[in-house]
């Protein structure tokens, strides 16, 4: 973003959100000025016990690339490679090349954030030459402010649930209260409803 990126390639983890005991898919993105034949990375997370990688898929037209992973004590090792000699061609902009699926622990805290980051990155061009590359991490938010019913979306159904809480027809759980207190003032009232409606309309 600051114009200081001078490497030949960048591997980027996207962001996402989930709930405790839920799953979330995080995009794996590539930006490159050279042809890429293979990628190896080790990824870690903080807190480490709030997540587990359960799937890793390559997303390339023609199904020319494969993806494999292993969760180890030192992090999740991932590989993207082609057994038929395919390459990622140089291109302008950022392209999604894979998807990592995370299972979120039931002990992950509402309102918390899981930081994802690379501790090792090896990017290969044709002929097995190592490319100068940088890795950029991503985030998984636990819950979304405004998602009162915890379905992963913010819409009018959340506003209805919030109104039920305000009128005391229903008692919110701790996590429902957190998600409904949109303006973070410690109470549920019409101020939260107004802010939530603005969020819905702006989306």
C-alpha positions as CSV (number, residue, x, y, z in Angstrom):
1,X,0.0,0.0,0.0
2,X,2.9,2.4,0.7
3,X,4.5,1.7,-2.7
4,X,7.5,0.0,-1.0
5,X,6.9,-3.4,-2.4
6,X,9.9,-4.4,-4.5
7,X,9.8,-8.2,-4.5
8,X,9.1,-10.3,-7.5
9,X,6.1,-12.0,-5.8
10,X,3.8,-11.6,-2.8
11,X,1.7,-14.3,-1.2
12,X,-1.2,-12.8,0.7
13,X,-3.7,-14.2,3.2
14,X,-7.2,-12.7,3.1
15,X,-9.4,-11.9,6.0
16,X,-12.6,-13.6,7.2
17,X,-14.9,-14.0,10.2
18,X,-16.5,-17.0,12.0
19,X,-18.0,-18.0,15.2
20,X,-16.7,-20.4,17.9
21,X,-17.1,-24.0,16.6
22,X,-17.6,-22.7,13.1
23,X,-15.6,-22.8,9.9
24,X,-14.2,-20.1,7.6
25,X,-12.6,-20.0,4.2
26,X,-9.6,-17.7,3.8
27,X,-8.4,-16.8,0.3
28,X,-4.8,-17.3,-0.6
29,X,-3.7,-14.6,-3.1
30,X,-0.7,-14.1,-5.4
31,X,0.8,-11.0,-6.9
32,X,3.8,-11.7,-9.2
33,X,5.9,-10.0,-11.9
34,X,7.5,-13.3,-12.9
35,X,6.3,-16.8,-13.8
36,X,5.7,-19.0,-10.7
37,X,6.0,-22.8,-10.8
38,X,5.5,-23.7,-7.2
39,X,5.0,-22.3,-3.7
40,X,5.8,-23.6,-0.2
41,X,4.9,-21.8,3.0
42,X,4.7,-22.3,6.7
43,X,1.8,-20.5,8.3
44,X,1.2,-19.8,12.0
45,X,-1.7,-18.2,14.0
46,X,-2.1,-16.3,17.2
47,X,-3.7,-17.5,19.4
48,X,-2.6,-20.8,18.0
49,X,-5.2,-22.9,19.8
50,X,-8.2,-21.0,18.4
51,X,-8.0,-22.5,14.9
52,X,-7.0,-25.6,12.9
53,X,-6.6,-25.8,9.1
54,X,-8.8,-28.6,7.9
55,X,-8.6,-28.1,4.1
56,X,-6.5,-26.5,1.4
57,X,-7.5,-26.2,-2.2
58,X,-5.8,-24.7,-5.3
59,X,-8.1,-22.5,-7.3
60,X,-6.7,-22.4,-10.8
61,X,-8.7,-22.8,-14.0
62,X,-8.0,-26.1,-15.7
63,X,-7.2,-27.8,-12.4
64,X,-3.5,-27.6,-13.4
65,X,-2.2,-27.1,-9.8
66,X,-2.6,-29.2,-6.7
67,X,-2.5,-28.1,-3.1
68,X,-1.4,-30.2,0.0
69,X,-0.9,-29.3,3.6
70,X,0.1,-30.7,7.0
71,X,-0.5,-29.3,10.5
72,X,2.8,-29.6,12.4
73,X,4.1,-28.4,15.8
74,X,5.8,-25.6,13.9
75,X,2.7,-24.5,12.0
76,X,0.8,-25.5,8.9
77,X,3.0,-26.4,5.9
78,X,1.4,-25.8,2.6
79,X,2.4,-26.6,-1.0
80,X,1.0,-25.5,-4.3
81,X,2.6,-27.4,-7.3
82,X,1.9,-28.8,-10.7
83,X,2.8,-32.3,-11.9
84,X,2.3,-31.2,-15.5
85,X,4.6,-28.2,-15.6
86,X,2.0,-25.4,-15.3
87,X,3.0,-21.9,-14.2
88,X,1.3,-18.9,-12.8
89,X,2.0,-16.2,-15.5
90,X,3.1,-12.7,-14.5
91,X,0.0,-10.4,-14.2
92,X,-1.1,-7.0,-13.0
93,X,-3.1,-7.0,-9.8
94,X,-3.8,-9.8,-7.4
95,X,-5.3,-13.2,-8.2
96,X,-6.7,-15.9,-5.8
97,X,-4.8,-19.1,-6.2
98,X,-6.1,-21.1,-3.3
99,X,-8.5,-21.4,-0.3
100,X,-7.6,-22.4,3.2
101,X,-10.5,-23.7,5.4
102,X,-10.1,-23.2,9.1
103,X,-12.1,-24.9,11.9
104,X,-12.6,-22.5,14.8
105,X,-12.3,-23.7,18.4
106,X,-15.3,-23.7,20.6
107,X,-13.1,-21.8,23.1
108,X,-12.4,-18.9,20.7
109,X,-13.6,-15.7,22.4
110,X,-16.3,-13.5,20.9
111,X,-14.9,-10.2,19.7
112,X,-11.4,-11.8,19.5
113,X,-9.1,-11.9,16.4
114,X,-6.9,-14.7,15.1
115,X,-3.8,-13.3,13.4
116,X,-2.5,-15.4,10.5
117,X,1.1,-15.0,9.4
118,X,3.8,-16.7,7.4
119,X,7.0,-17.9,9.1
120,X,8.5,-19.4,6.0
121,X,8.0,-18.8,2.3
122,X,9.7,-20.3,-0.7
123,X,8.5,-19.4,-4.2
124,X,10.0,-21.2,-7.3
125,X,10.1,-20.2,-10.9
126,X,10.7,-22.6,-13.8
127,X,13.9,-24.5,-13.4
128,X,13.6,-24.5,-9.6
129,X,15.1,-21.0,-9.2
130,X,14.0,-19.2,-6.0
131,X,12.0,-16.0,-6.5
132,X,12.4,-13.0,-4.2
133,X,9.0,-13.1,-2.4
134,X,7.2,-11.6,0.6
135,X,4.3,-13.0,2.6
136,X,1.5,-10.9,4.1
137,X,-0.8,-12.3,6.8
138,X,-4.5,-12.0,7.4
139,X,-7.1,-12.0,10.2
140,X,-10.0,-14.1,11.3
141,X,-12.5,-12.1,13.4
142,X,-14.5,-14.1,16.0
143,X,-18.1,-12.9,15.5
144,X,-19.3,-9.7,13.8
145,X,-20.7,-6.7,15.5
146,X,-24.2,-6.4,14.2
147,X,-24.7,-10.2,13.6
148,X,-27.1,-10.6,16.4
149,X,-28.3,-14.0,15.4
150,X,-24.8,-15.4,14.6
151,X,-25.6,-16.6,11.1
152,X,-22.5,-14.9,9.5
153,X,-24.6,-12.1,7.8
154,X,-25.7,-8.7,8.8
155,X,-29.3,-8.0,7.6
156,X,-32.8,-7.1,8.7
157,X,-33.1,-10.4,10.7
158,X,-30.5,-9.1,13.0
159,X,-32.5,-5.9,13.5
160,X,-35.5,-7.9,14.4
161,X,-33.6,-10.0,16.9
162,X,-32.1,-6.8,18.4
163,X,-35.6,-5.3,18.8
164,X,-36.7,-8.5,20.6
165,X,-33.8,-8.0,23.1
166,X,-34.5,-4.3,23.6
167,X,-38.2,-5.0,24.3
168,X,-37.2,-7.8,26.6
169,X,-39.2,-10.4,24.8
170,X,-36.0,-12.4,24.7
171,X,-32.9,-12.4,26.9
172,X,-29.7,-12.2,24.8
173,X,-26.8,-14.5,25.6
174,X,-23.4,-12.9,26.3
175,X,-22.3,-13.3,22.7
176,X,-25.7,-12.0,21.4
177,X,-25.4,-8.9,23.6
178,X,-21.9,-8.3,22.4
179,X,-23.0,-8.5,18.7
180,X,-26.1,-6.4,19.3
181,X,-24.3,-3.6,21.2
182,X,-23.3,-2.0,17.9
183,X,-22.1,1.3,19.4
184,X,-20.3,-0.4,22.2
185,X,-21.8,1.7,25.0
186,X,-22.7,-1.3,27.2
187,X,-26.5,-1.2,26.6
188,X,-29.0,-2.3,24.0
189,X,-31.4,0.4,22.9
190,X,-32.7,2.4,19.9
191,X,-29.2,3.9,19.2
192,X,-27.9,0.4,18.3
193,X,-30.9,-0.2,16.0
194,X,-30.3,3.0,14.1
195,X,-26.6,2.2,13.6
196,X,-27.4,-1.4,12.6
197,X,-29.9,-0.2,10.0
198,X,-27.3,2.2,8.6
199,X,-24.8,-0.7,8.4
200,X,-27.4,-2.8,6.5
201,X,-28.3,0.0,4.1
202,X,-24.6,0.8,3.4
203,X,-23.9,-2.8,2.5
